[in-house]
């Protein structure tokens, strides 16, 4: 299914394998405290692709970015502590 594009493997940097339905590309954000993952709507790197290609000479065919931070629940818990 992955080879046919029906699903896509996502690496979120925690050593686990995640899979998503082969839908429009988007980035993710993962909580550094509890591991909660959320999708970032749209692709925040589309505008950067042309610059990467121009500066490196590579033809960019894919990219992956995972933002790290604190989810609302963990952020609130730390603020109360």
C-alpha angles and dihedrals in degrees: 000000000000092000091051092051096245091120133020127212113230124200110205095177097252098101094253126114117237126186131199133188108265095261132138114318118260139157130246138224121211127196111240090209109044102011095239111160128208132180120245107221114246126350116300092190100058092099092048095056095078091051092049091050092048095048097043106028089232121133102230111221099167145358140189130202130177119191117211127208142105123305117230093262095051092042091053092047091053092048090055093047 
